[in-house]
Amino acid sequence: MDNKQNTEKYWTYDTAPDSPVLQGMGITSRQLRRWVEQGKLSHIKPGNRVLFSEAHLRELVERSTINAVR
């Protein structure tokens, strides 16, 4: 039997800007709230809380990345 626990970390509006994925990008909790309201940012909503997984934050960065044309 495998006893590994799910160690995936989740971030809130207040902690996500300091996550390894978004750290140093200047994204604020207010901006995250706007993107959730606009349907631009995937999230998990257990009850009244809004949580973001690393995959949600990486998806945001990937969609915001503009590749060089050269």
BELCORSUL-V219136 format. One line per field, one symbol per residue. ss: DSSP state (H for helix, E for strand, - for the rest). A space follows every 50 residues. Layout:
BEGIN
ss: ???
END
This chain:
BEGIN
ss: ---------EE-HHHH------------HHHHHHHHH------E------ EEEHHHHHHHHHHH------
END
